[in-house]
Amino acid sequence: MTALVSAIIGGLVTALFLLIGMWGSLEEGTGAGGDTGNVTIKQAPAPREPSETSATIDDEGLSVRDVYREDGPGVVSVDVTSEEMGPGGGSGFVLDQGGHIVTNQHVVEGAEEISVRFASGVREPAELVGEDASTDVAVIRVDAPESLLRPLTLGDSAALGVGDPVIAIGNPLNVGISVTTGIVSGLERPIEAPNDFTISNAVQTDAAISSGNSGGPLLDARGTVIGINSQVASAGSQGVAQGVGFAVPIDTVRGVVEELITTGEVVHGFLGVEMFELGVDEISAYTGLTPEELSDRYGLPANGAIVREVTPGGPAEDAGISGGATEDIEAVPGVPVEGDVITAVEGETVTASDDVIKAVNATDPGDRLTVTVVSPNGDPREVEVTIAPRPEDA
């Protein structure tokens, strides 16, 4: 993993709460856990207005204590065991009264036995319904009395603003269900998934999360789930970067959970390109060379993500996109100076690889994307790419 490491946030996620508003029903199906395809998710209505200024926790009448009292019983500790990894654990939250619980994929990865401990102290065995390493989301299921199941309500991560208050509930360091508060520190952050792909639009927060919070809910001031706490930033040899945590956005989680419950798996789109980690403008910033100088010397356009190589037989190669030989440019080593540069996707300007990844993550296999490409010293050209299913070994 890179500088953003999956917190061993120890462990072992979508949710519901009070009857605030709308109910959404999933289609019937059978997930990997058996006859688990029926589920009803409680979805909160959209906030009255996205806040333009930083709000206080009780803007809509809820204090942190109120949120914890209402939602705390719906948060669980998840414990796992495996021969390879030994005991581990994390957090999760109740999705419905059918016993579905959402957590992180890295919490249950390779688990041979899974159990859930409710806020009341009652422990129940759990089975894996499905997991998706590309988004770090997993669904497990318990056969428990309805009296134990307190579903949380899902919110709207797209309505968040930087500075909005948030609340994290989970089981840090396995000390028991706890609550911390903070704000939304940033939005649309790319983070690395357990399988090394990129999760787009993560929510950055300064709410304190630690080992064991993984899989637990990040809630807004209304007490609705707006993300799954998944990672903390690493400061390399310096240790953990305090106050920099990341949650998988609930708008991503919602669709993944639906697919896991109804089919047991999630199919993601695949473009088939490996891109250089720096965009053209970032190379300009690091080297001190102007865009004009980069164009004159290396034929690079003013902006874009540089293709390092393409997957043989993949969608990008089929569309005529290619990588190329590399060269050191000033202090930046290994720049693919002969590779194509993706400058726009569906007419939206691309400045770095994250922009391309975000666009592909929003697609399904079979979708078509119009990609603007520039070969070194060439003119822009538009190509149409048909998105393929992501290979397991990609």
C-alpha positions in Angstrom: 0.0 0.0 0.0 1.1 3.5 -0.5 1.2 6.5 1.9 -2.4 5.8 2.6 -2.5 2.5 4.3 -5.5 0.5 5.2 -5.5 1.2 8.9 -5.2 -2.0 10.6 -8.1 0.0 11.6 -8.1 -3.5 13.0 -10.7 -4.8 11.4 -13.8 -6.0 11.3 -21.3 -1.6 6.9 -24.4 0.1 5.6 -27.1 1.3 7.9 -30.3 2.7 9.0 -31.7 4.7 11.9 -35.1 6.4 12.8 -38.0 6.5 10.3 -36.9 9.9 8.8 -38.1 9.4 5.3 -37.8 7.3 2.2 -37.6 3.5 2.0 -35.8 1.8 -0.9 -36.3 -1.8 -1.7 -33.7 -4.0 -3.4 -34.7 -6.6 -6.0 -34.9 -10.2 -4.7 -31.9 -12.4 -5.2 -29.5 -14.8 -3.6 -26.2 -13.6 -2.3 -23.2 -15.7 -1.6 -24.3 -16.3 2.0 -27.4 -18.3 0.9 -31.0 -17.1 1.0 -30.1 -13.5 1.9 -31.3 -11.6 -1.1 -34.2 -9.7 0.5 -33.3 -6.4 2.1 -34.9 -3.1 2.8 -32.6 -0.1 3.2 -33.7 3.0 5.1 -32.6 6.0 3.1 -32.8 9.5 4.5 -34.2 12.4 2.4 -31.8 14.9 1.1 -30.8 17.6 3.5 -32.8 20.8 3.3 -29.9 22.8 1.8 -26.2 21.9 1.5 -24.5 24.1 4.1 -22.3 26.9 2.8 -20.7 27.4 6.2 -19.5 25.0 8.8 -22.4 23.7 10.8 -22.7 22.8 14.4 -23.6 19.2 15.4 -27.0 20.2 16.7 -28.1 22.3 13.7 -31.0 19.9 13.1 -31.7 19.2 16.7 -29.3 16.3 17.4 -26.4 16.5 19.8 -23.5 14.0 19.7 -25.2 12.3 22.7 -28.5 12.1 20.7 -26.7 10.5 17.7 -24.8 8.0 19.9 -28.0 7.1 21.8 -29.9 6.5 18.6 -27.2 5.0 16.4 -24.8 3.4 18.9 -27.0 0.2 19.3 -26.8 -0.3 15.5 -22.9 -0.4 15.5 -21.2 -3.7 16.2 -17.8 -5.1 16.9 -16.7 -7.7 14.2 -14.3 -10.4 15.3 -12.5 -12.8 12.9 -10.1 -15.7 13.1 -7.9 -17.3 10.4 -5.0 -19.7 10.5 -2.9 -17.3 8.4 -3.6 -14.0 10.2 -4.7 -15.2 13.6 -7.4 -13.2 15.5 -8.5 -9.8 14.2 -11.4 -7.5 14.3 -13.0 -4.2 13.5 -16.4 -2.6 13.4 -19.6 -2.7 11.3 -23.2 -1.5 11.3 -26.6 -3.0 10.9 -28.2 -2.5 7.5 -31.6 -4.2 7.9 -33.7 -6.4 10.1 -32.8 -9.4 8.0 -29.4 -9.4 9.8 -27.2 -7.9 7.1 -24.2 -6.0 8.5 -21.8 -3.8 6.5 -18.1 -3.7 7.2 -14.8 -3.3 5.4 -13.5 -6.0 3.1 -10.1 -5.9 4.6 -11.6 -6.7 8.0 -13.0 -10.0 6.9 -10.5 -10.9 4.2 -9.4 -14.6 4.6 -11.6 -15.0 7.7 -12.5 -18.6 8.6 -14.8 -17.7 11.4 -16.7 -14.4 11.9 -18.7 -13.3 14.9 -20.5 -10.1 15.8 -20.8 -8.5 19.3 -23.7 -6.1 19.7 -23.8 -3.1 22.0 -25.7 -5.2 24.6 -22.8 -7.6 24.8 -24.6 -10.4 23.0 -22.4 -12.3 20.5 -23.7 -14.0 17.4 -21.9 -16.0 14.7 -21.9 -14.4 11.2 -21.5 -15.6 7.6 -20.0 -13.8 4.7 -22.6 -12.7 2.1 -20.1 -11.0 -0.3 -17.0 -8.9 -0.4 -15.6 -6.4 -2.9 -11.9 -5.5 -2.5 -12.1 -2.8 -5.2 -14.2 -0.6 -2.8 -13.2 -2.2 0.5 -16.8 -3.2 1.3 -18.2 -6.4 2.6 -21.5 -7.7 3.8 -22.0 -10.3 6.5 -25.1 -11.7 8.0 -26.3 -12.8 11.4 -29.3 -14.9 12.4 -30.3 -12.7 15.4 -33.6 -11.6 17.0 -35.0 -8.4 15.7 -34.7 -6.9 19.1 -30.9 -6.9 18.6 -31.0 -5.4 15.1 -31.1 -1.6 15.1 -30.7 -0.6 11.4 -29.1 2.8 10.7 -30.2 5.2 8.0 -28.1 5.9 5.0 -27.4 9.5 4.1 -26.1 11.3 1.1 -22.3 11.7 0.8 -22.7 13.9 -2.3 -24.4 16.6 -0.1 -21.4 17.0 2.2 -19.3 20.1 2.4 -15.9 20.7 3.8 -16.3 21.8 7.4 -19.5 19.9 8.0 -19.5 18.1 11.4 -19.2 14.3 11.5 -19.3 11.6 14.1 -17.5 8.3 14.0 -18.7 5.3 16.0 -16.7 2.1 16.3 -14.6 -0.2 18.4 -11.1 1.4 18.5 -8.3 -0.8 19.8 -11.0 -3.3 20.8 -11.9 -1.3 23.9 -15.6 -1.2 23.2 -18.1 0.9 21.1 -16.9 4.5 21.3 -17.7 7.8 19.7 -15.5 10.6 18.3 -16.3 13.8 16.5 -14.7 16.0 13.9 -15.4 17.7 10.6 -15.2 16.8 6.9 -11.6 17.9 6.1 -11.7 17.2 2.4 -13.8 15.6 -0.3 -13.2 13.6 -3.5 -10.0 12.0 -2.2 -8.6 9.0 -4.1 -7.5 6.2 -1.7 -6.0 2.8 -2.4 -8.2 -0.2 -2.2 -7.0 -3.6 -0.7 -6.4 -4.9 -4.3 -4.4 -1.8 -5.2 -7.1 -0.2 -7.4 -8.3 3.3 -6.5 -11.5 4.2 -4.6 -12.7 7.5 -5.8 -14.5 10.3 -3.8 -13.4 9.2 -0.3 -14.4 11.5 2.6 -11.4 12.9 4.5 -12.0 13.6 8.2 -10.2 14.6 11.3 -12.5 12.6 13.6 -10.2 10.3 15.6 -10.2 6.8 14.2 -7.9 4.0 15.2 -7.4 0.2 15.1 -10.8 -1.4 15.3 -12.7 1.5 13.7 -12.5 -0.1 10.3 -15.9 -0.9 8.9 -17.7 1.4 11.4 -20.0 4.3 10.3 -19.1 7.9 9.7 -22.3 9.9 10.4 -23.5 13.4 9.7 -25.2 15.8 12.0 -28.5 14.2 11.4 -27.2 10.8 12.4 -27.3 9.3 8.9 -24.4 7.2 7.6 -22.3 9.1 5.0 -19.3 6.8 4.9 -17.5 3.7 6.2 -14.3 4.5 8.1 -11.6 2.6 6.3 -8.1 4.1 6.4 -5.8 6.5 8.2 -2.9 8.2 6.5 0.6 7.0 7.1 3.5 9.4 7.6 6.0 6.7 6.5 8.8 6.2 9.1 7.2 9.0 11.1 4.2 6.7 12.0 0.5 7.6 11.7 -0.5 11.0 10.4 -2.9 12.0 13.2 -6.2 13.5 12.3 -6.1 12.3 8.7 -8.7 9.5 8.1 -10.7 8.4 5.2 -14.1 6.9 4.7 -15.5 5.1 1.7 -18.5 7.4 0.6 -21.9 5.9 1.3 -23.0 6.8 -2.3 -20.4 4.2 -3.4 -21.2 1.7 -0.7 -24.9 1.7 -1.3 -24.6 0.3 -4.9 -21.9 -2.2 -3.9 -24.0 -3.5 -1.0 -27.1 -4.0 -3.2 -25.0 -6.0 -5.7 -23.4 -8.1 -3.0 -26.7 -9.0 -1.4 -28.5 -9.7 -4.6 -25.7 -11.5 -6.6 -22.8 -12.1 -4.2 -20.3 -10.1 -6.3 -19.6 -6.7 -7.9 -18.5 -6.3 -11.5 -16.4 -3.1 -12.1 -15.5 -1.3 -15.3 -12.0 -1.7 -16.8 -10.1 0.6 -19.2 -6.8 -1.3 -19.3 -4.3 1.5 -18.9 -1.5 2.0 -16.4 -0.8 5.7 -16.0 2.2 7.7 -14.8 1.6 8.9 -11.2 2.1 12.6 -12.2 0.0 14.6 -14.6 1.6 17.0 -17.1 1.0 20.1 -14.9 2.5 18.3 -11.9 5.6 17.5 -13.9 5.8 21.1 -14.8 5.6 22.1 -11.1 8.2 19.6 -10.0 10.7 20.3 -12.8 10.2 24.1 -13.1 9.7 23.7 -16.8 6.8 25.6 -18.3 4.1 23.8 -20.4 5.6 25.5 -23.4 9.1 24.1 -22.6 7.6 20.6 -22.0 5.9 20.8 -25.3 9.0 22.0 -27.2 11.3 19.4 -25.7 9.0 16.4 -25.2 5.9 17.0 -27.3 3.6 17.0 -24.2 0.3 18.8 -24.3 -0.5 21.4 -21.6 -2.5 19.0 -19.5 -3.4 15.3 -19.1 -2.6 11.9 -17.7 0.3 10.1 -19.4 -0.2 6.5 -20.3 2.7 4.3 -19.2 1.4 1.0 -20.8 -1.8 -0.7 -21.8 -3.2 -4.1 -21.2 -2.7 -6.3 -24.3 -6.1 -6.9 -25.9 -7.8 -4.5 -23.4 -10.3 -1.7 -24.2 -7.6 1.0 -24.4 -5.4 -0.9 -26.8 -8.4 -1.8 -29.0 -9.1 1.9 -29.2 -5.6 2.7 -30.4 -4.2 4.1 -27.1 -0.6 3.1 -26.3 2.2 3.7 -23.8 5.8 4.3 -24.7 9.5 4.6 -23.7 10.5 6.6 -20.7 13.0 9.3 -20.0 14.1 11.3 -16.9 12.9 14.9 -17.0 15.0 17.0 -14.7 14.2 15.6 -11.1 11.3 13.4 -12.3 12.5 9.9 -13.3 10.9 7.5 -15.8 8.4 9.8 -17.5 6.7 8.0 -20.4 7.6 10.6 -23.0 6.5 8.5 -25.9 3.2 7.4 -24.3 -0.2 8.9 -25.3 -1.7 11.5 -23.0 -5.3 11.4 -22.0 -6.4 15.1 -21.9 -10.2 14.7 -21.5 -12.9 12.1 -20.8 -16.4 12.8 -22.1 -15.4 16.4 -22.7 -14.2 16.9 -19.1 -10.6 18.1 -18.8 -8.1 15.6 -17.3 -5.2 16.9 -15.2 -4.0 13.7 -13.6 -4.6 9.9 -13.5 -7.1 10.3 -10.7 -9.5 12.0 -13.1 -9.4 9.1 -15.5 -9.8 6.6 -12.7 -12.8 8.5 -11.3 -14.5 8.4 -14.7 -13.9 4.7 -15.2 -15.1 3.9 -11.7 -18.4 5.5 -12.6 -19.0 3.1 -15.5 -20.3 -0.4 -15.9 -18.9 -3.0 -18.4 -20.4 -2.3 -21.8 -20.5 1.4 -21.3 -18.7 3.6 -23.9 -16.5 6.5 -23.1 -15.3 9.2 -25.4 -11.6 9.8 -24.6 -9.5 12.7 -26.0 -5.9 11.5 -26.6 -2.8 13.3 -27.7 0.3 11.5 -29.0 3.6 13.2 -28.4 3.9 16.1 -30.9 0.6 15.1 -32.3 -2.9 16.7 -32.6 -5.7 15.8 -30.2 -8.0 12.9 -31.4 -11.2 11.5 -30.0 -11.5 7.7 -29.5 -14.4 5.7 -28.3 -13.6 3.1 -25.7 -16.0 0.2 -24.7 -15.5 -0.5 -21.0 -14.8 -4.2 -20.2 -15.3 -6.1 -17.0 -12.3 -5.8 -14.6 -10.2 -9.0 -14.7 -9.6 -10.6 -11.3 -5.8 -10.6 -11.8 -5.7 -7.0 -13.2 
